[in-house]
């Protein structure tokens, strides 16, 4: 009788102990699958992307009105890296480098967002360059334009250095991906070598500042956005494009010249012949994501 009682107590003890172990595993893992394999809920790695800049960051030309490349790069990261990305878009159309700097100095919201950023994107320099060209486009003197550009590059360099210093004040560690400027009129005037040279030189000035930062990367979209569907097909482009040069536009409004024609660059908005369209922003996103991969943002 004592043996039977001991056996019952032992069996009950094992049953209780097994129940406790099972319950503990349930609490730890959340649930068991139908096949009896324990599955642990996966927590996605998060990324906070902060975007500073001008109209390219704001997304002018994007017919979805969602913010150009910013939501596109967020979705691409999430889809390809199994991450959860949140974005803060501080793009403002028309801003030069000094105006982006001023906004950052004056807006606590921007400062707070930057301090929490995992990665930062920056579009800058296009309006600085445009300002110089607008001041000198009516002149037939190519040497005068070149001199003006050279002088303004020195000023732009200093402004950009100040902007980077201000960004680093709030976030010294996050990588900065700076997107290049491009020539939106290239498809119309491929023989206008002076404009191509100016854009290249301006981008080289941006590269100098990026190099000194140590954790910044240049995303070069110039050739692909400038050449559009003719990228790598210059001979075809030369045959189909307008033969006018910059000097032939002296005294005319370039905007009026372009408004008389349909947009010839498949990556540029037909609305203003200047900003990227949806396809253009998709190309920017592709090149930005490639830079992020190559520079080991995703570990």
N, C-alpha and C positions, 0 to 999 in steps of 0.2 A: 504493500500500500504506500509506504514511504517512497519506494522507487517510482511508482506511477505518479505520485504527487510531484516528485522532483522532475520527472520527465515533462509533465505538463507545464511546470514553472519555466523550465528551460526553453520549451517551444514558444511559450508566450513571450519570453524575454527576447528571443531571436526575432519574433514577429514585430514587436515594438521597436527594437533596434533598427530593423530593416525599414520600418515606416519612417523613423526619424531620419535615416540616411537619405531615403527617397525624397522626403519633404525638403531636406536641406539642399539636395541637388536641384530640386524644382525652384527653390528660391534663388539659388545662385545663377542658374542658367536661364530661367524664365519659362522654359517649356522643353518637352521632348518631342522630336518629330515622330511621325507615324512609324518610321523604321526603327525607332528606339535610339537614334543617334542624337546626342546632345548638341544643340545649336545655341551659339552665343550671339545676341544682338550686336551688330557692328555699328560703331559710332563713326560717322564720317569726319575726316579731318576738315577743319574750317579754314577759309582764307578770307582776309579782309583786303579788298582791292580799292585803293583810293586813286581817283583820276583827276589831275589838275590840268588846266590849259585853256585853250581858246575854242573856236567854233568846231574844230575837229573832235574835241572831247565832248562838247555840248551835243554834237551830232547833227549839225546843219547839213541838209541834203538827204537825210534819212527819212524816207516817206512814211515809215512806221511811227515816227516821232517818239521812239523809245530811247534814243541817246546814242546813235551811231555804233561804234565798235565796243563800247563799254558793256552793254548787256550781251553782246555776241561773244566777247572773250570770257565773260563770266560763265555762260552756258557751255562754251567749249572746254573750259577747265573742269567744270562739274561732270560733263559727259565723258571726258577722256581720262580724268584722274580720280574719279569717284569721290569728289570733294563737294563741300557746300560753300559756295562763294557769296559773300555779301559785297555790295559795291556802294561807293559814295562818289557821285559825279559833280565836280566843281568846275566844269567847263563853262566859259562865257564867251560868246561870239564877239569878235573884235579886239579881244585883249592882247596887248603886247606883253613882252616879258616883264617889264616894269609894273604893268597893271596887275598881272598875276601875283607878283611880289607884294604889291600894296594890299590886295585882297587877303592874302595869307597873313599879313601883319595885322590886319584889322578884324578878321573874322575868327572868333574863338571856335566856331563850329568846324572850320577847316583845320584848325590847329589840333583839335581833339581827335578828329577823324585820322589825321596823319599820324598822331602818336600811337594809334592802335593798328596801323596798316601792316599787313604782311608783305604787300607789294604796292608800288606806286607807278602810275603811268603819267606821262607828261607830253602834251603837244604844245610847242612853243616856237616862236621865231618867224612864223609866216606873216603875221601882221607887222612885225618890226621891218621885215624885208619889203613888204608891200608899201609901207609908208615911204621908204626911200625911193622905190620905183615910181610911185605916184608923183613925187616931187620933181622927178627928173625925166619922165617919159616924153615930155613935150620938146625935149632938146634933141637935136640931131647929132650932138657931139658925144660920140661913144666914150671918148676918154674922160669926159666930164662925169658921165654915169659911173664909169669904173672907179674914178677917184672918190665919188660920193659913197659908193658901195664899200670901198676899202675903209673909209673913215668911219662909216656907220658900223662896220664889223667890229671895230675896236670898242665902240660904245656898247654894242650888243653883247660882246664877250663879258664885259664888266657887269652888265645887268644880269646876265645869265648866271654868273658866278655868285652874285648876291642872292639870286633866287634859290640856287642850290644850297647855299649856306643857311638860308631861312628854312628850307625844307628839312635839312639835317638837324636843325635846332630842336625840332619836334619828333624826329625819327632818324636816329643815326644809323640804323641797321638795315631797314627794308631796302631791297633793290629798287632802283628807279629805271624805268624803261621809257626812253625819250624817242618819240617818233619824228622822223625827218620831215622837212618841207619838200614840196615837189613843184613841178612846173605844169599847171593846169592847161596851158596854152600850147604845149609841145606838139600835140597832134595836128594843130592848125599850122604851126610854123616850125617844122623840124629843122629847117636850115638856119633858124635864129639861134646860132651857137652862143651868142652873148648871153641870152637868158639862161641857157643850160649851164654855162660857166658860172654865172652868178649864183644859181641855186646850189651848185656843187660847193662853191666857196663858202656859202652861208652854212651849209651842213657841216663842212669841215670845222667851222668855228664852234658849232655846237659840240662836235666830237672832242675838241680840246678840253672843254669844261667837263664833259663826261669822263674823260680819261683821268683827270685829276681827282675825281670823287672816289674812285676805287671800287664802288659797288653799283655802278650805273652802266646801262647798256644802250647802244644806239640801234634803233629799229629802222632800217633803211627801206622806205617805201617809195623813194623818189623815182626810180626807173620804171617800176611796174605801174604806178599811178599816173606818171607822166605819159608813158607810152600806151597805156591801156591795152586794148586787144592787139596792138601792134608790137607788143613787147617781144624783142628778139626777131622782128620782121621789119627792120628799118627800110629796106629797099622798097617794100610794098607801101610803107607809109609815105615815103618821099614822092611816089608817083601819084598818090591820091590827095595829098595835102596842099594847102594854099602855099604859094611860093613867096608870099610877102615876108619882109623882114621887119624888125623893130623900127628901123629908120623910116619905113614906108607908112608907119602908123603915126608919125609925128603930126601933131595938130588935130588928131582924131581921137575919139573916145573908143578905146579898145572894147569896152563893154558893148557899144553899139555895133561894132564890127561883128562881134560874136553872136549878138542877138539876131542877126539877119540869117543865121545858119542853124541847122539842127546840130546838136552836140555830136561831135565826131569821136569822142573818147567814151567808150562804153562804161568806164569807171567814174565818169564825172557827171554831176547833176545837170540835167537839161534846163533846170530853173535858173541857175546863175552861172553856169559854165566854169565854176571855180571849185566848189566843194565836192567831195565824193558823193556818189549815189549809193544805194544799198549794196550794189556789187563792189563798189570801191571800198566801203567799210568792211565788207566780207574779206577782201584782199588784205586790208590793214590788219584785221583780226588774225588771219592766217600767218602773216609775217611776225606779228607780235607773239603769238603762241609759240612759233618756231624759236624765237629768241629766248623766251622763257624756258623752253626745253633745253636749248643748247647751253644756257647759263645756269642750269641745275636749280631752278626754282622749285621743281617738284622732286622731293627726295623720298 
